[in-house]
């Protein structure tokens, strides 16, 4: 699998900072559009066994920034996270690796799942 990062919901300024990191790490970057939020993440990452969907997204959900790393080794991931921390981005709250489990999920589904996990890990649902 080729090494690629899918970037969701980045402002132009933050996307430019991410592009510089990807150039430094020799990693392909794909900025995912709002209309592509229903596409399976595996399809967007270039997996031939994952088919596209014909429906385009037109809703308001899933506004958070998210990075999906595809084809990354542990060393690649460590280098990326270090570059994010040291650079202009500083942090991206929602991050995931492409897995056999999530490769058929839509970007919106993955965003929602990661948002719930992030809220839980940071105690935002402690009383629920």
VMD Tcl script that builds the backbone (N, CA, C; Angstrom):
set m [mol new atoms 384]
animate dup $m
set s [atomselect $m all]
$s set {name element resname resid chain x y z} {
  {N N UNK 1 A 0.841 -1.175 0.000}
  {CA C UNK 1 A 0.000 0.000 0.000}
  {C C UNK 1 A 0.891 1.244 0.000}
  {N N UNK 2 A 0.516 2.213 -0.808}
  {CA C UNK 2 A 1.276 3.460 -0.848}
  {C C UNK 2 A 1.073 4.251 0.439}
  {N N UNK 3 A 2.073 5.019 0.798}
  {CA C UNK 3 A 2.004 5.850 1.996}
  {C C UNK 3 A 1.299 7.153 1.629}
  {N N UNK 4 A 0.158 7.403 2.281}
  {CA C UNK 4 A -0.636 8.597 1.992}
  {C C UNK 4 A -1.346 9.049 3.268}
  {N N UNK 5 A -1.542 10.346 3.369}
  {CA C UNK 5 A -2.323 10.923 4.459}
  {C C UNK 5 A -3.574 11.534 3.857}
  {N N UNK 6 A -4.727 11.190 4.419}
  {CA C UNK 6 A -5.980 11.837 4.056}
  {C C UNK 6 A -6.243 12.915 5.096}
  {N N UNK 7 A -6.444 14.145 4.646}
  {CA C UNK 7 A -6.670 15.281 5.542}
  {C C UNK 7 A -8.101 15.775 5.374}
  {N N UNK 8 A -8.821 15.799 6.466}
  {CA C UNK 8 A -10.216 16.226 6.483}
  {C C UNK 8 A -10.358 17.553 7.222}
  {N N UNK 9 A -11.087 18.494 6.631}
  {CA C UNK 9 A -11.528 19.733 7.285}
  {C C UNK 9 A -10.397 20.658 7.728}
  {N N UNK 10 A -9.334 20.726 6.982}
  {CA C UNK 10 A -8.236 21.626 7.308}
  {C C UNK 10 A -8.456 22.982 6.638}
  {N N UNK 11 A -8.156 24.051 7.359}
  {CA C UNK 11 A -8.177 25.379 6.751}
  {C C UNK 11 A -7.036 25.445 5.743}
  {N N UNK 12 A -7.103 26.371 4.784}
  {CA C UNK 12 A -6.007 26.478 3.810}
  {C C UNK 12 A -4.641 26.688 4.470}
  {N N UNK 13 A -4.589 27.468 5.547}
  {CA C UNK 13 A -3.314 27.732 6.218}
  {C C UNK 13 A -2.760 26.465 6.863}
  {N N UNK 14 A -3.618 25.731 7.552}
  {CA C UNK 14 A -3.168 24.505 8.218}
  {C C UNK 14 A -2.854 23.413 7.193}
  {N N UNK 15 A -3.596 23.390 6.091}
  {CA C UNK 15 A -3.312 22.425 5.033}
  {C C UNK 15 A -1.941 22.704 4.419}
  {N N UNK 16 A -1.596 23.963 4.253}
  {CA C UNK 16 A -0.281 24.320 3.715}
  {C C UNK 16 A 0.827 23.849 4.653}
  {N N UNK 17 A 0.630 24.019 5.959}
  {CA C UNK 17 A 1.623 23.549 6.935}
  {C C UNK 17 A 1.762 22.030 6.862}
  {N N UNK 18 A 0.645 21.331 6.673}
  {CA C UNK 18 A 0.676 19.874 6.549}
  {C C UNK 18 A 1.375 19.451 5.256}
  {N N UNK 19 A 1.154 20.193 4.182}
  {CA C UNK 19 A 1.831 19.894 2.909}
  {C C UNK 19 A 3.346 19.958 3.067}
  {N N UNK 20 A 3.820 20.957 3.802}
  {CA C UNK 20 A 5.265 21.085 4.020}
  {C C UNK 20 A 5.809 19.890 4.794}
  {N N UNK 21 A 5.073 19.449 5.793}
  {CA C UNK 21 A 5.480 18.267 6.561}
  {C C UNK 21 A 5.525 17.046 5.652}
  {N N UNK 22 A 4.500 16.887 4.818}
  {CA C UNK 22 A 4.446 15.729 3.921}
  {C C UNK 22 A 5.584 15.752 2.905}
  {N N UNK 23 A 5.934 16.930 2.421}
  {CA C UNK 23 A 7.077 17.032 1.504}
  {C C UNK 23 A 8.352 16.600 2.209}
  {N N UNK 24 A 8.529 17.057 3.437}
  {CA C UNK 24 A 9.716 16.711 4.212}
  {C C UNK 24 A 9.790 15.197 4.452}
  {N N UNK 25 A 8.638 14.576 4.694}
  {CA C UNK 25 A 8.589 13.143 4.989}
  {C C UNK 25 A 8.406 12.283 3.737}
  {N N UNK 26 A 8.357 12.935 2.584}
  {CA C UNK 26 A 8.145 12.231 1.310}
  {C C UNK 26 A 6.892 11.359 1.357}
  {N N UNK 27 A 5.813 12.002 1.768}
  {CA C UNK 27 A 4.527 11.329 1.906}
  {C C UNK 27 A 3.490 12.055 1.068}
  {N N UNK 28 A 2.668 11.293 0.378}
  {CA C UNK 28 A 1.599 11.878 -0.420}
  {C C UNK 28 A 0.499 12.394 0.507}
  {N N UNK 29 A -0.117 13.508 0.138}
  {CA C UNK 29 A -1.207 14.102 0.910}
  {C C UNK 29 A -2.414 14.266 0.013}
  {N N UNK 30 A -3.580 13.931 0.550}
  {CA C UNK 30 A -4.827 14.148 -0.183}
  {C C UNK 30 A -5.780 14.899 0.727}
  {N N UNK 31 A -6.145 16.114 0.318}
  {CA C UNK 31 A -7.143 16.893 1.051}
  {C C UNK 31 A -8.519 16.404 0.614}
  {N N UNK 32 A -9.281 15.889 1.546}
  {CA C UNK 32 A -10.604 15.342 1.256}
  {C C UNK 32 A -11.620 16.479 1.329}
  {N N UNK 33 A -12.460 16.594 0.313}
  {CA C UNK 33 A -13.467 17.655 0.275}
  {C C UNK 33 A -14.688 17.268 1.105}
  {N N UNK 34 A -15.493 18.254 1.447}
  {CA C UNK 34 A -16.731 18.005 2.203}
  {C C UNK 34 A -17.641 17.039 1.432}
  {N N UNK 35 A -17.703 17.184 0.124}
  {CA C UNK 35 A -18.565 16.332 -0.700}
  {C C UNK 35 A -18.139 14.872 -0.654}
  {N N UNK 36 A -16.875 14.609 -0.303}
  {CA C UNK 36 A -16.341 13.243 -0.266}
  {C C UNK 36 A -16.477 12.574 1.103}
  {N N UNK 37 A -17.147 13.202 2.047}
  {CA C UNK 37 A -17.241 12.646 3.403}
  {C C UNK 37 A -17.942 11.289 3.463}
  {N N UNK 38 A -18.762 10.966 2.480}
  {CA C UNK 38 A -19.447 9.667 2.481}
  {C C UNK 38 A -18.637 8.576 1.786}
  {N N UNK 39 A -17.551 8.956 1.139}
  {CA C UNK 39 A -16.712 7.962 0.461}
  {C C UNK 39 A -15.985 7.097 1.488}
  {N N UNK 40 A -15.868 5.796 1.224}
  {CA C UNK 40 A -15.082 4.937 2.118}
  {C C UNK 40 A -13.627 5.415 2.165}
  {N N UNK 41 A -13.061 5.432 3.355}
  {CA C UNK 41 A -11.687 5.923 3.501}
  {C C UNK 41 A -10.701 5.051 2.728}
  {N N UNK 42 A -10.968 3.765 2.634}
  {CA C UNK 42 A -10.102 2.878 1.864}
  {C C UNK 42 A -10.099 3.223 0.383}
  {N N UNK 43 A -11.255 3.608 -0.140}
  {CA C UNK 43 A -11.343 4.038 -1.536}
  {C C UNK 43 A -10.494 5.291 -1.756}
  {N N UNK 44 A -10.633 6.271 -0.850}
  {CA C UNK 44 A -9.871 7.516 -0.982}
  {C C UNK 44 A -8.372 7.283 -0.835}
  {N N UNK 45 A -8.006 6.243 -0.087}
  {CA C UNK 45 A -6.591 5.907 0.095}
  {C C UNK 45 A -6.031 5.120 -1.087}
  {N N UNK 46 A -6.899 4.713 -2.007}
  {CA C UNK 46 A -6.433 4.020 -3.201}
  {C C UNK 46 A -6.483 2.508 -3.143}
  {N N UNK 47 A -7.229 1.954 -2.174}
  {CA C UNK 47 A -7.354 0.492 -2.108}
  {C C UNK 47 A -8.285 0.023 -3.223}
  {N N UNK 48 A -7.801 -0.820 -4.135}
  {CA C UNK 48 A -8.629 -1.237 -5.270}
  {C C UNK 48 A -9.828 -2.086 -4.869}
  {N N UNK 49 A -9.758 -2.745 -3.716}
  {CA C UNK 49 A -10.864 -3.610 -3.302}
  {C C UNK 49 A -12.010 -2.861 -2.627}
  {N N UNK 50 A -11.855 -1.552 -2.410}
  {CA C UNK 50 A -12.909 -0.752 -1.777}
  {C C UNK 50 A -13.534 0.142 -2.843}
  {N N UNK 51 A -14.841 -0.019 -3.040}
  {CA C UNK 51 A -15.553 0.721 -4.086}
  {C C UNK 51 A -16.018 2.087 -3.588}
  {N N UNK 52 A -16.187 2.992 -4.528}
  {CA C UNK 52 A -16.705 4.322 -4.199}
  {C C UNK 52 A -18.223 4.256 -4.039}
  {N N UNK 53 A -18.789 5.318 -3.501}
  {CA C UNK 53 A -20.245 5.458 -3.435}
  {C C UNK 53 A -20.622 6.643 -4.316}
  {N N UNK 54 A -21.846 6.638 -4.829}
  {CA C UNK 54 A -22.246 7.699 -5.755}
  {C C UNK 54 A -22.785 8.936 -5.049}
  {N N UNK 55 A -23.177 8.797 -3.796}
  {CA C UNK 55 A -23.788 9.910 -3.070}
  {C C UNK 55 A -22.731 10.914 -2.598}
  {N N UNK 56 A -23.017 12.197 -2.795}
  {CA C UNK 56 A -22.140 13.262 -2.302}
  {C C UNK 56 A -22.708 13.799 -0.994}
  {N N UNK 57 A -21.843 14.161 -0.076}
  {CA C UNK 57 A -22.269 14.663 1.229}
  {C C UNK 57 A -22.645 16.134 1.126}
  {N N UNK 58 A -23.746 16.511 1.789}
  {CA C UNK 58 A -24.167 17.914 1.761}
  {C C UNK 58 A -24.586 18.412 3.141}
  {N N UNK 59 A -24.249 17.677 4.200}
  {CA C UNK 59 A -24.662 18.049 5.552}
  {C C UNK 59 A -23.665 18.945 6.258}
  {N N UNK 60 A -23.937 19.151 7.544}
  {CA C UNK 60 A -23.106 20.028 8.372}
  {C C UNK 60 A -22.306 19.281 9.427}
  {N N UNK 61 A -22.504 17.983 9.564}
  {CA C UNK 61 A -21.786 17.218 10.584}
  {C C UNK 61 A -20.326 17.039 10.174}
  {N N UNK 62 A -19.528 16.583 11.128}
  {CA C UNK 62 A -18.142 16.241 10.827}
  {C C UNK 62 A -17.285 17.416 10.429}
  {N N UNK 63 A -17.222 18.440 11.263}
  {CA C UNK 63 A -16.450 19.648 10.956}
  {C C UNK 63 A -15.017 19.605 11.489}
  {N N UNK 64 A -14.702 18.651 12.353}
  {CA C UNK 64 A -13.395 18.615 13.002}
  {C C UNK 64 A -12.297 18.193 12.026}
  {N N UNK 65 A -11.091 18.672 12.303}
  {CA C UNK 65 A -9.937 18.215 11.536}
  {C C UNK 65 A -9.671 16.750 11.863}
  {N N UNK 66 A -9.272 16.008 10.848}
  {CA C UNK 66 A -8.905 14.609 11.064}
  {C C UNK 66 A -7.813 14.234 10.073}
  {N N UNK 67 A -6.872 13.427 10.555}
  {CA C UNK 67 A -5.847 12.840 9.697}
  {C C UNK 67 A -6.019 11.336 9.690}
  {N N UNK 68 A -5.959 10.742 8.511}
  {CA C UNK 68 A -5.967 9.290 8.378}
  {C C UNK 68 A -4.679 8.899 7.670}
  {N N UNK 69 A -3.850 8.132 8.376}
  {CA C UNK 69 A -2.573 7.694 7.829}
  {C C UNK 69 A -2.735 6.306 7.219}
  {N N UNK 70 A -2.239 6.155 6.013}
  {CA C UNK 70 A -2.370 4.895 5.288}
  {C C UNK 70 A -0.979 4.420 4.863}
  {N N UNK 71 A -0.677 3.148 5.130}
  {CA C UNK 71 A 0.600 2.574 4.730}
  {C C UNK 71 A 1.774 3.038 5.569}
  {N N UNK 72 A 1.521 3.504 6.774}
  {CA C UNK 72 A 2.574 4.029 7.650}
  {C C UNK 72 A 3.133 2.936 8.547}
  {N N UNK 73 A 4.451 2.926 8.682}
  {CA C UNK 73 A 5.102 2.083 9.687}
  {C C UNK 73 A 5.071 2.842 11.013}
  {N N UNK 74 A 5.459 2.184 12.084}
  {CA C UNK 74 A 5.524 2.847 13.389}
  {C C UNK 74 A 6.514 4.013 13.342}
  {N N UNK 75 A 7.636 3.805 12.657}
  {CA C UNK 75 A 8.645 4.861 12.528}
  {C C UNK 75 A 8.096 6.046 11.727}
  {N N UNK 76 A 7.372 5.764 10.644}
  {CA C UNK 76 A 6.756 6.833 9.848}
  {C C UNK 76 A 5.798 7.652 10.708}
  {N N UNK 77 A 4.989 6.956 11.490}
  {CA C UNK 77 A 4.015 7.623 12.354}
  {C C UNK 77 A 4.720 8.498 13.389}
  {N N UNK 78 A 5.755 7.965 14.016}
  {CA C UNK 78 A 6.506 8.735 15.013}
  {C C UNK 78 A 7.106 10.001 14.396}
  {N N UNK 79 A 7.649 9.879 13.195}
  {CA C UNK 79 A 8.239 11.038 12.519}
  {C C UNK 79 A 7.173 12.080 12.187}
  {N N UNK 80 A 6.004 11.624 11.730}
  {CA C UNK 80 A 4.909 12.543 11.413}
  {C C UNK 80 A 4.440 13.283 12.661}
  {N N UNK 81 A 4.195 12.555 13.735}
  {CA C UNK 81 A 3.701 13.182 14.963}
  {C C UNK 81 A 4.714 14.175 15.529}
  {N N UNK 82 A 5.991 13.836 15.454}
  {CA C UNK 82 A 7.034 14.756 15.919}
  {C C UNK 82 A 7.057 16.021 15.060}
  {N N UNK 83 A 6.910 15.868 13.752}
  {CA C UNK 83 A 6.915 17.023 12.847}
  {C C UNK 83 A 5.699 17.915 13.088}
  {N N UNK 84 A 4.554 17.316 13.369}
  {CA C UNK 84 A 3.352 18.101 13.675}
  {C C UNK 84 A 3.571 18.915 14.945}
  {N N UNK 85 A 4.096 18.274 15.983}
  {CA C UNK 85 A 4.327 18.966 17.265}
  {C C UNK 85 A 5.320 20.115 17.134}
  {N N UNK 86 A 6.366 19.911 16.345}
  {CA C UNK 86 A 7.419 20.924 16.209}
  {C C UNK 86 A 7.038 22.040 15.242}
  {N N UNK 87 A 6.129 21.757 14.332}
  {CA C UNK 87 A 5.781 22.719 13.292}
  {C C UNK 87 A 4.624 23.622 13.667}
  {N N UNK 88 A 4.090 24.295 12.657}
  {CA C UNK 88 A 2.999 25.246 12.860}
  {C C UNK 88 A 1.698 24.584 13.299}
  {N N UNK 89 A 1.505 23.330 12.955}
  {CA C UNK 89 A 0.247 22.664 13.310}
  {C C UNK 89 A 0.114 22.445 14.814}
  {N N UNK 90 A 1.192 22.132 15.467}
  {CA C UNK 90 A 1.256 21.837 16.907}
  {C C UNK 90 A 0.497 20.575 17.289}
  {N N UNK 91 A -0.754 20.458 16.857}
  {CA C UNK 91 A -1.504 19.237 17.148}
  {C C UNK 91 A -2.693 19.098 16.202}
  {N N UNK 92 A -3.124 17.865 16.041}
  {CA C UNK 92 A -4.365 17.521 15.356}
  {C C UNK 92 A -5.036 16.518 16.278}
  {N N UNK 93 A -6.211 16.852 16.773}
  {CA C UNK 93 A -6.852 16.028 17.806}
  {C C UNK 93 A -7.276 14.654 17.290}
  {N N UNK 94 A -7.833 14.599 16.091}
  {CA C UNK 94 A -8.379 13.344 15.584}
  {C C UNK 94 A -7.436 12.741 14.554}
  {N N UNK 95 A -6.878 11.583 14.917}
  {CA C UNK 95 A -5.931 10.886 14.041}
  {C C UNK 95 A -6.243 9.399 14.079}
  {N N UNK 96 A -6.045 8.735 12.944}
  {CA C UNK 96 A -6.256 7.288 12.885}
  {C C UNK 96 A -5.347 6.699 11.818}
  {N N UNK 97 A -5.147 5.396 11.944}
  {CA C UNK 97 A -4.446 4.628 10.919}
  {C C UNK 97 A -5.507 3.850 10.136}
  {N N UNK 98 A -5.281 3.663 8.851}
  {CA C UNK 98 A -6.166 2.831 8.047}
  {C C UNK 98 A -5.979 1.382 8.475}
  {N N UNK 99 A -7.089 0.707 8.758}
  {CA C UNK 99 A -7.054 -0.686 9.205}
  {C C UNK 99 A -8.041 -1.507 8.386}
  {N N UNK 100 A -7.947 -2.840 8.460}
  {CA C UNK 100 A -8.950 -3.672 7.799}
  {C C UNK 100 A -10.360 -3.409 8.337}
  {N N UNK 101 A -10.464 -2.987 9.583}
  {CA C UNK 101 A -11.777 -2.705 10.177}
  {C C UNK 101 A -12.368 -1.410 9.646}
  {N N UNK 102 A -11.561 -0.344 9.566}
  {CA C UNK 102 A -12.139 0.951 9.194}
  {C C UNK 102 A -12.032 1.290 7.709}
  {N N UNK 103 A -11.425 0.451 6.900}
  {CA C UNK 103 A -11.200 0.812 5.496}
  {C C UNK 103 A -12.493 0.966 4.693}
  {N N UNK 104 A -13.585 0.357 5.149}
  {CA C UNK 104 A -14.859 0.495 4.439}
  {C C UNK 104 A -15.755 1.568 5.060}
  {N N UNK 105 A -15.311 2.170 6.143}
  {CA C UNK 105 A -16.097 3.236 6.774}
  {C C UNK 105 A -16.020 4.504 5.937}
  {N N UNK 106 A -17.069 5.307 6.000}
  {CA C UNK 106 A -17.020 6.623 5.367}
  {C C UNK 106 A -16.162 7.545 6.231}
  {N N UNK 107 A -15.684 8.610 5.631}
  {CA C UNK 107 A -14.945 9.602 6.400}
  {C C UNK 107 A -15.794 10.172 7.519}
  {N N UNK 108 A -17.079 10.375 7.249}
  {CA C UNK 108 A -17.987 10.898 8.271}
  {C C UNK 108 A -18.114 9.929 9.438}
  {N N UNK 109 A -18.260 8.652 9.141}
  {CA C UNK 109 A -18.361 7.639 10.192}
  {C C UNK 109 A -17.088 7.609 11.042}
  {N N UNK 110 A -15.935 7.679 10.404}
  {CA C UNK 110 A -14.672 7.674 11.140}
  {C C UNK 110 A -14.528 8.941 11.987}
  {N N UNK 111 A -14.903 10.083 11.432}
  {CA C UNK 111 A -14.876 11.334 12.192}
  {C C UNK 111 A -15.741 11.240 13.444}
  {N N UNK 112 A -16.943 10.700 13.290}
  {CA C UNK 112 A -17.853 10.577 14.433}
  {C C UNK 112 A -17.287 9.636 15.485}
  {N N UNK 113 A -16.737 8.525 15.052}
  {CA C UNK 113 A -16.152 7.553 15.983}
  {C C UNK 113 A -14.967 8.161 16.740}
  {N N UNK 114 A -14.081 8.816 16.013}
  {CA C UNK 114 A -12.919 9.430 16.655}
  {C C UNK 114 A -13.322 10.574 17.583}
  {N N UNK 115 A -14.342 11.336 17.205}
  {CA C UNK 115 A -14.827 12.422 18.067}
  {C C UNK 115 A -15.357 11.877 19.383}
  {N N UNK 116 A -16.109 10.777 19.313}
  {CA C UNK 116 A -16.635 10.148 20.530}
  {C C UNK 116 A -15.491 9.634 21.399}
  {N N UNK 117 A -14.529 8.966 20.792}
  {CA C UNK 117 A -13.381 8.450 21.545}
  {C C UNK 117 A -12.591 9.591 22.182}
  {N N UNK 118 A -12.393 10.657 21.422}
  {CA C UNK 118 A -11.638 11.805 21.930}
  {C C UNK 118 A -12.366 12.435 23.127}
  {N N UNK 119 A -13.679 12.606 23.010}
  {CA C UNK 119 A -14.461 13.174 24.109}
  {C C UNK 119 A -14.390 12.275 25.338}
  {N N UNK 120 A -14.491 10.981 25.135}
  {CA C UNK 120 A -14.419 10.040 26.253}
  {C C UNK 120 A -13.049 10.095 26.929}
  {N N UNK 121 A -11.997 10.089 26.127}
  {CA C UNK 121 A -10.635 10.090 26.671}
  {C C UNK 121 A -10.311 11.384 27.418}
  {N N UNK 122 A -10.991 12.455 27.071}
  {CA C UNK 122 A -10.742 13.737 27.726}
  {C C UNK 122 A -11.822 14.075 28.755}
  {N N UNK 123 A -12.624 13.078 29.137}
  {CA C UNK 123 A -13.582 13.238 30.226}
  {C C UNK 123 A -14.781 14.101 29.927}
  {N N UNK 124 A -15.081 14.323 28.656}
  {CA C UNK 124 A -16.215 15.183 28.317}
  {C C UNK 124 A -17.552 14.478 28.472}
  {N N UNK 125 A -17.533 13.163 28.628}
  {CA C UNK 125 A -18.769 12.399 28.818}
  {C C UNK 125 A -18.776 11.722 30.175}
  {N N UNK 126 A -18.064 12.251 31.138}
  {CA C UNK 126 A -17.908 11.593 32.438}
  {C C UNK 126 A -19.234 11.365 33.140}
  {N N UNK 127 A -20.178 12.258 32.984}
  {CA C UNK 127 A -21.459 12.121 33.669}
  {C C UNK 127 A -22.500 11.355 32.892}
  {N N UNK 128 A -22.180 10.880 31.728}
  {CA C UNK 128 A -23.183 10.207 30.879}
  {C C UNK 128 A -23.084 8.712 30.976}
}
mol reanalyze $m
mol bondsrecalc $m
mol representation Tube
mol addrep $m
